[in-house]
Amino acid sequence: MPDSVDKINTDRQNAVAEILNSGSFITARSLLQALQPAEVADMLESLPTSKRTLLWNFIELKDEGEILLEVGDEVRESLIKNMDTAELVAISANLDIDDLADFVQSLPDTVTKEVLQGMDNQYRGRLESVLSYPEDSAGGLMDLNAITVRADVTLDVVLRFLRTKGNIPRHTDRIIIIDRFGFYQGVLPVRILLTRPPETQVANVMRTDVDVINVYESDINVARLFEDHDLISAPVVDENNRLLGRITIDDVVDVIREDAEQTVMSMAGLSQEDDFFSPVVRSIRRRWIWLGINLATAFLASWVASRFADTLDQIVTLAILMTIVPSMGGIAGSQTLTLVIRGQALGQIGAGNTRWMLTKEAIVGLLNGLLWAVVVAIIAYVWFGDSKVGIIIGTALIVNMSVAALAGVLIPVFLNRFNIDPALAGGVILTTITDVVGLMAFLGLATIFLL
């Protein structure tokens, strides 16, 4: 199924590109109207800047807001830069409170003021209450548009109340129960509302065992709660248990996707919001620091190798084989590092099991080192006919792979303790350790036993 979806998306992107090249703009407009906002956003991000601007001109005003929320920050910024204030204000009027809170944070200050001034006091107050919470918290995710009722009414009253509204918010799978002061009491699942006798009182069928989310809870923990409990929506409360709003699954999916993308991109020193088609100068500026750090670590490894220059001059075989040990250590360490970072992201690794994880990975590293040490030693002996070289490289491999396994556990633990993203800095530190330890072990042992 995923392959077929990917093929459809690729075909659509290719079709749009061909239409834009051919100049058949009416066809392009018709195709866009048949797509969902997220699909249009994917197309915009897959086009070079000039074609992206051309495609954007075919999008109707009523759809622009949702599409802008789906694209990355850098792409959104480039599109907004070419839009006038009146258009941005009109777009804002079509968005829900939670989406509008995300949108206005990407607007210039002057436009934000105009957007706020164009709202009535009540609506502006609701928006400002959402903006007052951190973007990566439950408060930054929540939607204020939640249906609430009291526990002392019947299901028939609730049904009549819903009919008078004429429309209910998306992803409404439960009605939230509050008291007359606005404090959270429980929820009434819609399936119970529709299947129980109308004269039943809400207090008799409402659920009070449903988890609520504190408004300052991190978005990652919110996503984990939704995943563990298969939630579609969840109430958000303050520290006094007063209901503030709700979070729905569509916002949580965005959090999960963004977190996954950020983890992958961080390993290369990039951001998930980076535009693939950004200008060359901007891309260079964004990447040079990361490359510079890697260059510094490479020079450190070269400096270590230079300390054994006399050994390398006398035994050329060592120069041929010396890259094997750092490389194998780097791969082994990366495997452990990836597992630990993933475990931290899922909340599976903490102070209670770090020592167990360290012991387990040390044993795995040692046994893997022994296994491949034998293989490499045999190959080195067959290749060069020197048993001492085989034993030395095998021993160095055991040392480096064991150290790599330990480093793969300890690096993310220590970085996490200092609030540093392990996905961003862990790879560089690990590479430095495995290169330095690998070269020192191999060339050091060679210096001791061959000279």
N, C-alpha and C positions, 0 to 999 in steps of 0.2 A: 504493500500500500504506500509506504513512504516514497519508494522509487517512482511510482506512478504520479504521485503528487509533485515530486521534484521535476519530473519530465513535463508535466502540465505547466508548471511555473516557468520552466526554461523556454518552452514553446511560446508562451505568452510574451515573455520578455523579448524573444527573437522577433515575434510578430510586431510588437510595438516598435522595435528598432527599424525593421523593414518599412513599416508605415511612415515613420518619421523621415527615413531616407527618401522614400518615394514622393513625399509631399501630400499624401492622402490624409489630410487632417480631419476630415469628417469621419472617416473610418476610425481614426485614433480616438476621437471623442466618444464614439459609440462603444468601442471596446472598453474604455475606461469606465463608462457608466455601468457596465456589467460586472465590474470587479468590486471586491470588498476593499475598505480603506487600507488594511494591512498589505493586501496584494499590490495595490497601487504604490504604497510606500516601498515595497521591495523593488518594484520597477524603477522608481526614482533613484534609489540607492545604487542600482545596477547600471545607470546611464552616466556618461560623461557630463560635465557641467553644462555645456551648451545645449545638449539634447534634453537634459533634465529641465532646464528653464523652459524649453519649448513645450515639453509635455505638461509642465505645471500650468501653462496658459490654457490648457484644454479642460482643466478640472473645475467643476462647478463650485461656487462659493460655499454652498451648504455642506460640501464634503471636505473642504480644505482643512478645517479644524481637526477632524479625526485623523486625517492623513498626516498632518504635521506632528501629531502626537505619536505616530507610529515610526517615523523616521528617526535616525540618530541625531544627537545634538548638533553635530557639525553640519549635517545636511539641512536640518531645520534652520539653523542660523543663516546659511547661505540663501535659503528661500525667503526667509523673513526680511532679509536685508533689501530685497528688491520689491517689497510690498509697501504700499502707502498706509498711513495711520488709519484712515477710514476703513480700509479692507480688514486690517487686523482687529479693529474694534467690532466690525460686523461678524468676523469669525468667532470672537470671544462670546458673542451673544448666543451662539448655537451650541455651546458646550455645557456639560454638566459641571457641578461645582468641583468634584474631585479632578476631572480632566482640565477644567479651567485653572485650577491651582497649579497643575504641572505646566500648563501653557504659558501663563503670565510670567513665570520665572525665567522664560527664555526671551521675553520681550524687552526692548529698550525701556529705560525708566520713564521716558516721556510718554510712550504708548501705554505703559502700565497705568500711569496716572489717569489718562483719558479713559481707559477701560473701567477703572474704578469709579470715576466721576459719572460715567454713563449708567451706573447701576442704582437701583433704589437702596435705601439704607439697610433694609433687612438682608437683601441678597449680598451686599457688600460686606456686611458684618459676618455672614456665614463664610464667605470666601476668606476674609482676613483671619478667621478662626482656624481654618485649615492651613493657611500659610504660616501660622504662628508655630506649627510643629515642624521638627526636622523632616527633610524630604525622605530620608531613609527610615522613617518610623511608621508605626501604625497610623498615627495622626496624619502623616503626609499621604497615606494611601486611602484613608477612609472617605466614604461618600456620606454626606449629611442627609441624603434623601432616603430615609428609612421609614417604613410604615410602622406605627406604634398604636397599641390599644391598651386598655386597662383590663385587669384580671377579673373585675366584678361584673362583666357584661357577658351576654350569651354569644354563641357562635353565629346566630341569626343576625345579631346586631353588627357583628364584624363583617358578615357578608354584605349586608346593606350598606355599610360604610365603604367597603371596597367598590361597590357598584356606583356610589355617588362620586367617587374619584374618577371613574371612567378609565383610568390607566394606572398601572402600577410600575414601579421601577424594575429594570431588568434584573434577572437573577434573584428574584424574590421567592425564596423557597420556604421562608418562615416569617411570621409576623412577630415583632419584638414587643414584649409586655413590659410596661413601666407603671409606676405608681403615679399619683397626682402631682408629685414633686419632680418627676423625671428620672427617678432612680430605677435601674435595671432590675427586673424580677425574673424573667425567663423568656421563652420563645414559644410560639404556637406554629408548629409545622403546617404548611398549606395542605398537605395530604390529610392531616387530622381535621382541619377546618372543613374540608370537602366531604369527608366520609362519616363524621359523627353527627348525631341528631342536632338539629338547629337550636333546640332549647337547652343544650348542654352549656354550662358555664365555663368560660375560658380557664378559670382557676383550677378546674377539675381535670383538664386535659393538657394544660401547658407543661412544658419541660423546663425543669430548673437545673438539670445536670449538664447543660451545654456550656462549653468553655467560652469565656469572654476574653477579650484582648485589651490589655492596658494601652492607652493611647501613646505611650512612649516606648512600647515594645519595638524591637528592631524589625525591619521588613523581612530579614532572613528568617528570624524566628516565627514570624507570622506565616511565611511560606511553608515552613516545616510543620506548623500546626495544621494548616490546610491539607498538606500531603498526608500526615499521619492519621487525620480524622475524616478524610474524604469530604471536606466541607465545600459548600457552594457560596455561603456567606457566613459572616460571624459578627456579633455586636462588638462595638468599641466603647469602652468606658474610661472615666478618669479615675484618679486614686480614691475617690469617694463612692465609686460604683454608679456614678451618674452617666446615663447613656449620652454619647456624643454622636454616634453614627454607626456605620457598618462598613465592612470590607467584603468585596465580592471576588469571585474566582478569576475574573478577567484581569484584575489588577495584580493578583498573585502570580498568574502565569507570566506576566511581564517581568515581575521581580525575579522569578526562577530563570527566565531566559537571559535577562541582563546579567545576573550573577554568573551564569555559566559562561557567557561570552566574555565577561570581564576576567574570569579566571584564566581562560585560554589566552586572551590578548595580553594579560599581565605577564605571562611567562615570556613574552617577547618584548616587554617594556612598552606596550601600546595600550590604547583604550578601546573599549568596544564601540565608542562613539566616533572613532576616527573614520573619516570619509575615504573610501577606496580611491575616489577620483579627486582628492584634494590636490592643490597645486604642488609642484615639485619642491619648491623652496620650503613650504610648510611641512611636507613630509620629511625632508632632510633635517629640518630644525627639530622635529619631534623625535627623530631616531638617533641623532648623533650622540646624545648623552649615553644612551644604552650601549652603543657601539664603543664609545670611549671607555666605559667601565670594563667591557669585555676585553678591550685591547690592553688595559692596565693589568688585568689578571693574566693575560697571555704573556706579557712581559715578565711577570713574576715567575711563571712557570719556566720561561726561557732563562731567567736569571739562575734558577735552581739548577737547570741543566748545565749552565756555563760553569758552575762550581765543580763539575766533573769533566771538564774539557780534556784534561790529561788522560782520563780513563777512556773517553770516546776516541781520542786520537790513536790510542794504542789498540783498541779493540773495535773495529768497524762494525762488527756484528751487533754490538749494543745499539749503535745509532739506527740500525735497520729495525730493531725490535722494540725500541723504547716507547713508541707511541701506543703499543698494545695495552700496557698496564694502565695508563691514565684513561684510555678509551673504555676499557671494560669496567673500571671503577666508576666512571661517569654514568654509564648505562645502568649499572646496578644501583647506584645512588639515586638516579632519576626515578627508577621504579618505586623505591621506598618513599622518596619525597612526594611523588604523585599520590600514593596511597594515603600518606599522612595528611596531606593538604585536603584531599577529598574527605577523609574522616573528620577533620576539623570543621569543614564546611557543613557536614551533615550532623555535627554535634556528637559524633561517635567516639571521639578521642578527647580526653580531658586528664586532669591531674590523677584521677583514680586508676587509669589504665595505661598511662604513659610508660611506666617502668616495665609492665608486661610487654608492651609493644616494642620497647627498646631491646629487651631480652630476645624476643622472638625474631626480630629483624637481624640482630647480631648473629644468631644461630644460622638463619637463612643465608646471610652474607658469608659466614665462615664455610658452610657446606657448599655453597655455590662456588666460592673461591677454591676449595679443595678439588671440586669436580673439574673446573676449567683449568686449574693449575696443572693437573695431570695431562689434560688434552694439549695445552699450549707447550708444556715441557716436552712431550713426545714429538710434537711438530717441530719445535726448535732443534731437538736432537737430530731428527731425520734430515732437516734442512741444512744444518751447519755441522753436524757430526760432533758436537761438543756437549757432553752431558752436564758439565758445570753450568753452562749458559741456560740449559733447560731447567735445571734445579733453581737457579737464581730467579729467572722470570716467573717460574711457578710460585716460588715463595713470595715474591713481590706482589703477585696477583692476589694471593690469599690475604696479605696485609691490606692492600688497597681496597679490595672488595668488602672486607670486614669493616674498615674505617668508613667506607662509603655508605654502608647500611646504617651505621650508627649516626653518621652525619645526616642522612636522609630523615631520621626521626627527630634528632635534636634541633636541627636548623629551624624547621617550621614551629616547633614548640617555643623556642626562644624568641623568634621573630613575632609570634603571636602574643607573647607576654609583653612585648614592647609596642604593641599595636602597629606592627609593620606587616604589610601584606606578604605572606610567604610565597604566593604565586609570583609576585613581582621580583623579590630579592633572593628567594631561595635558590633558584637555578644558578645565578652568578656565584654565590658563596659555595655551593656544592661543587661546581666546576673547578673553582680555585683549589678547594681542598683535595679533590681527587687527582688533579694534575700535579700539585706540589707533593702530596704524599706518594703518589705513584712513581714519580720521577726519583724522589729521594730514596724510596725503598729499592727500586730497581738498580739505579746507578750506585747507590750507597753499598748495596750488597756486592755488586760487581767490583767496586773498588776494593772491598775488604778481601774477597775470595779469589779474584783473578789477577790482581797486581802484586 
